[in-house]
Amino acid sequence: MSAPPTTPRGPRRFGWPQRVFSQVLLMQLAIITGVTVLVTGLFLAPLSAQLDDEAMRRALAIAQSTAAQPQIAASLLSTGPRPDGPVQTAAERIRRSTGAEYVVIMDERGVRWSHTDTSRIGGVVSTDPSAALAGRSVMEIDSGTLGRSARGKVPLLDASDRVVGAVSVGIAYDSVRARLLAAIPGLLAYAGGALAAGALAAYLISRRLQRQTHDLAFSDISALLTEREAMLHSIREGVVALDRTGRIRLLNDEAQRLLGLGPGTAGMRLEEALGVGRTTDVLAGKVAGEDLVAVRGSRVLLANRMPTEDGGAVATLRDRTELEYLGRELDSTRGLIDALRAQDHEHANRLHTLLGLLELEMHEEAVEFVTEVVGVHRATAEQVTEKVQDPLLASLLVGKATVAAERGVSLRVAEETLLPDRLVDPRGLVTVLGNLVDNALDAAAGSDASRIEVGLRADGRTVVLRVRDSGPGVPADDRDAIFMEGWSTKELPAHGKRGLGLPLVRRLAERQGGSVSVSASPEGGALFTVVLPESLREPDRPDDSGPGGSGRTGSPAPADPHGPGGTRPGVAPAAVPPPTSGDTP
């Protein structure tokens, strides 16, 4: 589908972009930036607390190491708080070696014995030392004479483990802050790299989306969807869309009508919705070609299938039922023309013979000739109507007999034939019989002793139809295939399609709960047998099933009182043309 033309847009300084590509890209960039900032903030918050805790633990460790030296406690007990005393000397040495901001040693009264500023030695400490003097270790961030620092305080014990003072070590808080600030550039670099990678990925995804949406705006997509829905449900052609697994994902109104499916079929597999058959095979792509014929119920469909880029397919269906009926009507008309042409040819020959007899003044021979010819036709018509009492079927058989005779094929009615005029669906039986006789006529024409035999009999309310021909027969391997749509060995007719006659016969038989089969005739050729249950109405009178027992109007008239054949002595009856079938041959 090509993108619809859109009106050019001028530069926009403000406002939300209209293209799907631009909107998705901006939304992705906003999400990536927000996530990056959030993650960076969540990382920095615990980093500051972690650095504070690390500085306090370091100060506590230095204080514990200092208090563990026994000479410091001994000097505290044996000397006084002097700037040049051994306690100050030891404390300064530890401070320089560990990098601490200060190392303060105090006695149990809180008096300093060491300090970075020697002028403060002998004075009381500025912060509360009670916890350390009570024997507990302390870690804290606090402010003192040297400013804010991370501190560790521990008790100072003598040789008998008695608290004689305390050790307080401080780490300058400015150094902790400096470490935090030093970590921020690296963290921001990582965050910037992640943001750049995310932005690149968002751009590539948006570009792919741009190609897939043909650079449309959301309003264009909405309009296209609305137009598509209106188009699909308004066209008089069925549309079925399938995914790559063969499931139905779209079915318009016409497709539902042609296939006899409901709107809830979407999401089902073809086999589940349609069952096994040619229609399913055509839609699934198992049968290749263009304008493929399929029969669904009583409808003749023309299907075309087009694969899609995602592995699915779109199939279109056209209702060819009426066109097929018109084509078969055309075939029927041609058959009728052939029958009339045959009759005209035969009638001209008889007129020439009659003219010759009259010119030779052989009047008696002329009368006998006319009587014999008319009697043969009347006998044929009476023989058919006597055994087949339905006027449509009788007309069909008489017309087919004329066409068969012109093609050199003998068509006769079997001796066991007896069908009362109580058919429920005579036109359906005409379709079945007409198709079978046409196929038999094509098969028998040109064979030795070409013949067709038609048998129709009633078994209760069941009609059993048999058509036997003298043709080559149907191979055992093809006896199932001949009832599939599109299978045929004949040339294309005027309406361009073959292989529908026998499938329609099977459909009509199955619709009435019957069956159709083909086998080899004992005399050679093919024998088609159709069983149609419930095809006869219940008789109104006990003698309805016998010859002439029809209660319908239009049954055979009583015999003429002037003798057999209904002719008066010396008068030839008018030749009555054979009635024609209401269905196509």
PENORGI-V152540 format. One record per residue. N is the residue number from 0. RES is the residue in one letter. PSI is psi as a letter, one per 20 degrees, with the letter a starting at -180 (none if undefined). NEAR is the number of other ideal C-beta (glycine too) atoms within 10 Angstrom. Layout:
n: <N N>
res: <RES RES>
psi: <PSI PSI>
near: <NEAR NEAR>
//
This chain:
n: <0 1 2 3 4 5 6 7 8 9 10 11 12 13 14 15 16 17 18 19 20 21 22 23 24 25 26 27 28 29 30 31 32 33 34 35 36 37 38 39 40 41 42 43 44 45 46 47 48 49 50 51 52 53 54 55 56 57 58 59 60 61 62 63 64 65 66 67 68 69 70 71 72 73 74 75 76 77 78 79 80 81 82 83 84 85 86 87 88 89 90 91 92 93 94 95 96 97 98 99 100 101 102 103 104 105 106 107 108 109 110 111 112 113 114 115 116 117 118 119 120 121 122 123 124 125 126 127 128 129 130 131 132 133 134 135 136 137 138 139 140 141 142 143 144 145 146 147 148 149 150 151 152 153 154 155 156 157 158 159 160 161 162 163 164 165 166 167 168 169 170 171 172 173 174 175 176 177 178 179 180 181 182 183 184 185 186 187 188 189 190 191 192 193 194 195 196 197 198 199 200 201 202 203 204 205 206 207 208 209 210 211 212 213 214 215 216 217 218 219 220 221 222 223 224 225 226 227 228 229 230 231 232 233 234 235 236 237 238 239 240 241 242 243 244 245 246 247 248 249 250 251 252 253 254 255 256 257 258 259 260 261 262 263 264 265 266 267 268 269 270 271 272 273 274 275 276 277 278 279 280 281 282 283 284 285 286 287 288 289 290 291 292 293 294 295 296 297 298 299 300 301 302 303 304 305 306 307 308 309 310 311 312 313 314 315 316 317 318 319 320 321 322 323 324 325 326 327 328 329 330 331 332 333 334 335 336 337 338 339 340 341 342 343 344 345 346 347 348 349 350 351 352 353 354 355 356 357 358 359 360 361 362 363 364 365 366 367 368 369 370 371 372 373 374 375 376 377 378 379 380 381 382 383 384 385 386 387 388 389 390 391 392 393 394 395 396 397 398 399 400 401 402 403 404 405 406 407 408 409 410 411 412 413 414 415 416 417 418 419 420 421 422 423 424 425 426 427 428 429 430 431 432 433 434 435 436 437 438 439 440 441 442 443 444 445 446 447 448 449 450 451 452 453 454 455 456 457 458 459 460 461 462 463 464 465 466 467 468 469 470 471 472 473 474 475 476 477 478 479 480 481 482 483 484 485 486 487 488 489 490 491 492 493 494 495 496 497 498 499 500 501 502 503 504 505 506 507 508 509 510 511 512 513 514 515 516 517 518 519 520 521 522 523 524 525 526 527 528 529 530 531 532 533 534 535 536 537 538 539 540 541 542 543 544 545 546 547 548 549 550 551 552 553 554 555 556 557 558 559 560 561 562 563 564 565 566 567 568 569 570 571 572 573 574 575 576 577 578 579 580 581 582 583 584>
res: <M S A P P T T P R G P R R F G W P Q R V F S Q V L L M Q L A I I T G V T V L V T G L F L A P L S A Q L D D E A M R R A L A I A Q S T A A Q P Q I A A S L L S T G P R P D G P V Q T A A E R I R R S T G A E Y V V I M D E R G V R W S H T D T S R I G G V V S T D P S A A L A G R S V M E I D S G T L G R S A R G K V P L L D A S D R V V G A V S V G I A Y D S V R A R L L A A I P G L L A Y A G G A L A A G A L A A Y L I S R R L Q R Q T H D L A F S D I S A L L T E R E A M L H S I R E G V V A L D R T G R I R L L N D E A Q R L L G L G P G T A G M R L E E A L G V G R T T D V L A G K V A G E D L V A V R G S R V L L A N R M P T E D G G A V A T L R D R T E L E Y L G R E L D S T R G L I D A L R A Q D H E H A N R L H T L L G L L E L E M H E E A V E F V T E V V G V H R A T A E Q V T E K V Q D P L L A S L L V G K A T V A A E R G V S L R V A E E T L L P D R L V D P R G L V T V L G N L V D N A L D A A A G S D A S R I E V G L R A D G R T V V L R V R D S G P G V P A D D R D A I F M E G W S T K E L P A H G K R G L G L P L V R R L A E R Q G G S V S V S A S P E G G A L F T V V L P E S L R E P D R P D D S G P G G S G R T G S P A P A D P H G P G G T R P G V A P A A V P P P T S G D T P>
psi: <p q p q p q p p p r p o h r r p q h q g g g g g g g g g g g g g g g h g g g g g g h h h g h g g h g h g h g g h h g g h g g g h h g i i o h h g h g h h h i a r n q h j r h g g g h g h g g g h h i j q h q o p p q a i i j p p i q q h o h i i p i r q q i r o j h g g h i j q q p p r o r p b h j a p r p q p p q q o q a h j k p o i a q p p p p p p h h h g h h h g h h h g g g g h g g h h g h g g g h h g g h g g g h g g h g h h j k l q r h h g g g h g g g h g g g g h i h q l p p p p p q a i j j q p i p o r g h h g g h i k r r h j h p i q q g h h g i r p a h g g h g h i j i p q r q l p p q p o c j q o q o q q p o q r h j i b q p p q p p o j g h h g h g g h h g g g g h h h g g g h h g g g g h h g g h h g g h g g h h h j k m g g h g g h g g g g g h h g g h g g g h g g h h h o i p h g g g g g h g g h h g g g h h j k p o p q p q h j p o o r m k p g m h h g h g g g g g g g h g g h g h h h p i r p l p q p p p p p q p n d j p p p p p o p r k a i r p q h i j i h h i j q p i p q j r q p a h j j q r k h g h h h g g g g g h h j j a r p r q r p q h j q a q o p p p p n q k i q q p q h q h j h i r p j j p j q q j r p q q q p i j r p i k q q p i p p q p p p q q q q q i r q none>
near: <6 5 13 11 7 13 4 5 10 4 4 9 4 4 6 8 14 15 19 20 21 15 16 17 20 14 12 17 16 11 12 18 14 10 14 20 12 10 14 18 9 10 13 14 10 10 15 14 9 11 19 19 15 14 24 22 14 19 27 22 14 23 30 14 14 25 22 13 14 11 11 23 22 15 19 23 12 10 13 12 19 14 14 8 17 17 26 22 14 19 26 16 11 21 21 10 9 16 11 23 20 23 25 29 29 26 18 15 10 18 16 24 25 29 26 16 12 14 8 18 22 14 15 11 19 15 17 12 23 11 14 24 20 11 13 11 15 22 18 15 15 15 12 16 15 16 11 15 26 27 26 27 28 25 23 25 16 14 10 6 8 12 15 18 25 27 29 26 31 28 26 18 20 12 15 22 15 12 14 15 9 9 15 12 9 9 14 14 10 14 17 12 11 15 18 12 11 17 16 10 12 19 14 10 14 20 12 11 16 17 9 11 18 14 15 20 19 12 10 19 14 11 13 16 10 10 11 12 12 10 11 18 12 10 13 9 15 22 18 26 18 24 15 11 9 17 16 22 13 16 23 21 15 20 23 16 14 23 23 12 18 10 8 9 17 14 11 15 14 21 12 13 21 22 9 9 14 21 24 20 17 25 26 17 14 9 18 8 11 8 11 20 22 26 23 22 13 11 19 24 26 19 24 15 19 9 12 12 5 8 10 16 18 15 20 18 25 17 18 22 16 10 15 21 15 13 19 24 13 14 18 20 13 14 21 17 11 16 23 17 12 16 18 10 11 15 14 10 10 15 10 10 15 17 11 11 18 12 9 10 8 13 10 8 14 19 16 12 16 19 17 10 17 19 17 10 18 17 12 19 19 16 17 24 23 15 21 24 26 22 19 20 25 24 20 28 29 24 24 26 24 23 24 24 16 15 16 11 25 14 25 16 20 15 9 11 21 18 23 23 26 23 22 14 15 18 12 19 25 20 22 28 25 26 23 25 25 21 26 27 22 15 22 26 16 11 16 8 10 20 19 25 21 26 19 23 15 17 10 9 15 16 25 18 25 19 26 23 30 23 23 12 17 20 10 10 7 13 15 11 13 20 20 18 26 18 16 17 12 12 6 9 14 9 17 10 20 15 18 22 23 22 21 20 23 21 20 20 22 11 13 21 12 20 13 20 14 21 14 14 18 8 12 15 22 23 20 24 16 24 18 25 16 14 25 21 13 7 16 12 10 8 13 19 18 13 14 15 17 22 13 14 7 10 16 16 9 8 11 12 7 12 10 11 15 16 17 11 8 7 11 18 17 6 14 11 13 23 17 20 24 16 21 22 25>
//
